[in-house]
Amino acid sequence: METLHKIALVFTIIGAINWGLIGFLDMNLVTSLFGDMTLLSRIIYCIVGVCGLINIGLLFKHFEERK
């Protein structure tokens, strides 16, 4: 499970960098590389979103370790 969390964290960081580029430079890297809402860009957005949900578990991991 730890490997899944690390992979999800990498995708979440990539998504965060993309949002930072949108906020600071008004540049969407995913759209620039793969087109505006093409199938591939939508898949990338879905993967990043699912990885963000997976990483919610990291918020509560320290509660499990204290038991």
N, CA and C atoms as an extended XYZ file, in Angstrom:
201
Properties=species:S:1:pos:R:3:atomname:S:1:resname:S:1:resid:I:1 pbc="F F F"
N         0.828       -1.197        0.000 N   MET     1
C         0.000        0.000        0.000 CA  MET     1
C         0.868        1.254        0.000 C   MET     1
N         2.047        1.152        0.574 N   GLU     2
C         2.932        2.316        0.631 CA  GLU     2
C         3.364        2.762       -0.766 C   GLU     2
N         3.580        1.811       -1.667 N   THR     3
C         3.959        2.147       -3.033 CA  THR     3
C         2.834        2.903       -3.737 C   THR     3
N         1.604        2.476       -3.524 N   LEU     4
C         0.454        3.164       -4.106 CA  LEU     4
C         0.379        4.601       -3.603 C   LEU     4
N         0.622        4.810       -2.326 N   HIS     5
C         0.593        6.157       -1.764 CA  HIS     5
C         1.692        7.032       -2.361 C   HIS     5
N         2.860        6.463       -2.586 N   LYS     6
C         3.949        7.244       -3.179 CA  LYS     6
C         3.641        7.623       -4.619 C   LYS     6
N         3.095        6.690       -5.388 N   ILE     7
C         2.722        6.992       -6.769 CA  ILE     7
C         1.630        8.056       -6.793 C   ILE     7
N         0.645        7.900       -5.908 N   ALA     8
C        -0.440        8.885       -5.834 CA  ALA     8
C         0.101       10.246       -5.424 C   ALA     8
N         1.066       10.265       -4.535 N   LEU     9
C         1.651       11.531       -4.102 CA  LEU     9
C         2.370       12.230       -5.256 C   LEU     9
N         3.058       11.468       -6.091 N   VAL    10
C         3.741       12.050       -7.246 CA  VAL    10
C         2.733       12.708       -8.183 C   VAL    10
N         1.639       12.009       -8.476 N   PHE    11
C         0.617       12.590       -9.350 CA  PHE    11
C        -0.052       13.803       -8.713 C   PHE    11
N        -0.242       13.768       -7.408 N   THR    12
C        -0.835       14.913       -6.715 CA  THR    12
C         0.104       16.112       -6.768 C   THR    12
N         1.393       15.896       -6.637 N   ILE    13
C         2.371       16.985       -6.741 CA  ILE    13
C         2.365       17.560       -8.151 C   ILE    13
N         2.294       16.695       -9.158 N   ILE    14
C         2.214       17.171      -10.541 CA  ILE    14
C         0.970       18.032      -10.728 C   ILE    14
N        -0.153       17.590      -10.174 N   GLY    15
C        -1.379       18.374      -10.253 CA  GLY    15
C        -1.252       19.708       -9.544 C   GLY    15
N        -0.592       19.712       -8.396 N   ALA    16
C        -0.391       20.961       -7.654 CA  ALA    16
C         0.500       21.925       -8.427 C   ALA    16
N         1.522       21.399       -9.075 N   ILE    17
C         2.394       22.255       -9.891 CA  ILE    17
C         1.599       22.844      -11.046 C   ILE    17
N         0.737       22.028      -11.659 N   ASN    18
C        -0.097       22.533      -12.749 CA  ASN    18
C        -1.003       23.654      -12.249 C   ASN    18
N        -1.619       23.478      -11.079 N   TRP    19
C        -2.470       24.538      -10.526 CA  TRP    19
C        -1.664       25.777      -10.183 C   TRP    19
N        -0.442       25.600       -9.732 N   GLY    20
C         0.421       26.751       -9.470 CA  GLY    20
C         0.733       27.520      -10.740 C   GLY    20
N         0.994       26.781      -11.818 N   LEU    21
C         1.235       27.437      -13.101 CA  LEU    21
C        -0.007       28.191      -13.581 C   LEU    21
N        -1.171       27.614      -13.353 N   ILE    22
C        -2.411       28.294      -13.740 CA  ILE    22
C        -2.567       29.576      -12.931 C   ILE    22
N        -2.309       29.511      -11.645 N   GLY    23
C        -2.482       30.676      -10.787 CA  GLY    23
C        -1.457       31.771      -11.019 C   GLY    23
N        -0.205       31.389      -11.154 N   PHE    24
C         0.860       32.389      -11.267 CA  PHE    24
C         1.077       32.887      -12.695 C   PHE    24
N         0.981       31.997      -13.661 N   LEU    25
C         1.357       32.352      -15.032 CA  LEU    25
C         0.199       32.251      -16.024 C   LEU    25
N        -0.985       31.863      -15.563 N   ASP    26
C        -2.140       31.658      -16.434 CA  ASP    26
C        -1.792       30.682      -17.560 C   ASP    26
N        -1.108       29.601      -17.190 N   MET    27
C        -0.681       28.591      -18.152 CA  MET    27
C        -1.072       27.214      -17.636 C   MET    27
N        -1.878       26.502      -18.392 N   ASN    28
C        -2.269       25.150      -18.032 CA  ASN    28
C        -1.360       24.185      -18.783 C   ASN    28
N        -0.478       23.531      -18.067 N   LEU    29
C         0.509       22.651      -18.688 CA  LEU    29
C        -0.147       21.451      -19.363 C   LEU    29
N        -1.177       20.890      -18.744 N   VAL    30
C        -1.853       19.729      -19.337 CA  VAL    30
C        -2.492       20.114      -20.665 C   VAL    30
N        -3.166       21.259      -20.684 N   THR    31
C        -3.777       21.732      -21.929 CA  THR    31
C        -2.717       22.034      -22.979 C   THR    31
N        -1.606       22.601      -22.558 N   SER    32
C        -0.536       22.920      -23.507 CA  SER    32
C         0.057       21.665      -24.133 C   SER    32
N         0.183       20.604      -23.346 N   LEU    33
C         0.809       19.383      -23.845 CA  LEU    33
C        -0.160       18.473      -24.593 C   LEU    33
N        -1.406       18.375      -24.110 N   PHE    34
C        -2.314       17.358      -24.638 CA  PHE    34
C        -3.582       17.906      -25.277 C   PHE    34
N        -3.779       19.210      -25.282 N   GLY    35
C        -4.960       19.801      -25.892 CA  GLY    35
C        -6.041       20.102      -24.870 C   GLY    35
N        -6.972       20.938      -25.285 N   ASP    36
C        -8.033       21.387      -24.389 CA  ASP    36
C        -9.138       20.340      -24.295 C   ASP    36
N        -9.239       19.679      -23.171 N   MET    37
C       -10.241       18.677      -22.852 CA  MET    37
C       -10.317       17.542      -23.879 C   MET    37
N        -9.154       17.120      -24.357 N   THR    38
C        -9.094       15.915      -25.179 CA  THR    38
C        -9.249       14.719      -24.257 C   THR    38
N        -9.415       13.561      -24.836 N   LEU    39
C        -9.572       12.348      -24.033 CA  LEU    39
C        -8.366       12.145      -23.127 C   LEU    39
N        -7.175       12.354      -23.651 N   LEU    40
C        -5.961       12.155      -22.856 CA  LEU    40
C        -5.875       13.157      -21.711 C   LEU    40
N        -6.203       14.403      -21.953 N   SER    41
C        -6.136       15.387      -20.875 CA  SER    41
C        -7.200       15.102      -19.813 C   SER    41
N        -8.373       14.635      -20.228 N   ARG    42
C        -9.408       14.287      -19.242 CA  ARG    42
C        -8.967       13.091      -18.396 C   ARG    42
N        -8.292       12.124      -19.021 N   ILE    43
C        -7.772       10.972      -18.268 CA  ILE    43
C        -6.749       11.440      -17.252 C   ILE    43
N        -5.881       12.353      -17.635 N   ILE    44
C        -4.869       12.878      -16.715 CA  ILE    44
C        -5.533       13.589      -15.546 C   ILE    44
N        -6.546       14.417      -15.833 N   TYR    45
C        -7.263       15.100      -14.751 CA  TYR    45
C        -7.936       14.093      -13.812 C   TYR    45
N        -8.502       13.030      -14.362 N   CYS    46
C        -9.141       12.000      -13.537 CA  CYS    46
C        -8.124       11.273      -12.667 C   CYS    46
N        -6.968       10.939      -13.240 N   ILE    47
C        -5.919       10.262      -12.471 CA  ILE    47
C        -5.449       11.142      -11.316 C   ILE    47
N        -5.218       12.417      -11.588 N   VAL    48
C        -4.769       13.337      -10.536 CA  VAL    48
C        -5.840       13.460       -9.454 C   VAL    48
N        -7.104       13.521       -9.853 N   GLY    49
C        -8.186       13.613       -8.884 CA  GLY    49
C        -8.288       12.386       -8.002 C   GLY    49
N        -8.202       11.210       -8.595 N   VAL    50
C        -8.253        9.966       -7.824 CA  VAL    50
C        -7.054        9.875       -6.888 C   VAL    50
N        -5.888       10.289       -7.368 N   CYS    51
C        -4.690       10.271       -6.523 CA  CYS    51
C        -4.830       11.225       -5.345 C   CYS    51
N        -5.476       12.352       -5.565 N   GLY    52
C        -5.744       13.268       -4.464 CA  GLY    52
C        -6.631       12.623       -3.417 C   GLY    52
N        -7.638       11.871       -3.857 N   LEU    53
C        -8.508       11.165       -2.913 CA  LEU    53
C        -7.743       10.084       -2.155 C   LEU    53
N        -6.866        9.388       -2.848 N   ILE    54
C        -6.046        8.367       -2.184 CA  ILE    54
C        -5.177        9.004       -1.103 C   ILE    54
N        -4.657       10.181       -1.388 N   ASN    55
C        -3.766       10.840       -0.437 CA  ASN    55
C        -4.497       11.397        0.785 C   ASN    55
N        -5.807       11.451        0.741 N   ILE    56
C        -6.538       11.841        1.946 CA  ILE    56
C        -6.207       10.881        3.077 C   ILE    56
N        -5.953        9.633        2.732 N   GLY    57
C        -5.566        8.644        3.739 CA  GLY    57
C        -4.300        9.020        4.481 C   GLY    57
N        -3.407        9.764        3.841 N   LEU    58
C        -2.176       10.190        4.512 CA  LEU    58
C        -2.461       11.151        5.662 C   LEU    58
N        -3.560       11.906        5.549 N   LEU    59
C        -3.918       12.825        6.629 CA  LEU    59
C        -4.234       12.088        7.919 C   LEU    59
N        -4.808       10.898        7.792 N   PHE    60
C        -5.259       10.163        8.955 CA  PHE    60
C        -4.321        9.025        9.343 C   PHE    60
N        -3.216        8.880        8.626 N   LYS    61
C        -2.284        7.794        8.887 CA  LYS    61
C        -1.656        7.893       10.277 C   LYS    61
N        -1.404        9.102       10.750 N   HIS    62
C        -0.767        9.245       12.054 CA  HIS    62
C        -1.685        8.785       13.182 C   HIS    62
N        -2.999        8.795       12.973 N   PHE    63
C        -3.915        8.281       13.999 CA  PHE    63
C        -3.750        6.780       14.151 C   PHE    63
N        -3.529        6.063       13.036 N   GLU    64
C        -3.329        4.625       13.073 CA  GLU    64
C        -2.013        4.281       13.762 C   GLU    64
N        -0.979        5.110       13.549 N   GLU    65
C         0.326        4.827       14.123 CA  GLU    65
C         0.357        5.019       15.630 C   GLU    65
N        -0.522        5.848       16.175 N   ARG    66
C        -0.535        6.124       17.617 CA  ARG    66
C        -1.165        5.004       18.415 C   ARG    66
N        -1.963        4.137       17.762 N   LYS    67
C        -2.650        3.061       18.479 CA  LYS    67
C        -1.710        1.991       18.927 C   LYS    67
